[in-house]
Amino acid sequence: MDKLKLICLRNPWGQGEWKGDWSDSSDLWTPRMKNLCGFSDLVEDGIFWMDFTDFCDEFDEIYICRTYSQQSNWKSILVEDKWEGKYANGLPTN
């Protein structure tokens, strides 16, 4: 958009967002850019925008997940359980 390479990300936990350029509170947002991107800064929802260069600098791993909505034809099931065992705190880093 306007020769910018922006990426929209969502923290799946819904909290915690980027605080640099193009963050919700960034002065770089103009009314036109907000309209082009469908930008909304009304709530701390975990959705945020970043310049693609900043994204590449900040992240060396990402996990992609599909979100389900009422508008999609996807079905979702909520299962509550505990994650116990050897890798309960995440995958090994070694």
Secondary structure, DSSP 8 states (H G I E B T S, - for coil): -TT--EEEEE-TTS-----STTSTT-TT--HHHHHHHT---SS--SEEEEEHHHHHHH-S---------TTSS-----------STTTT-S---
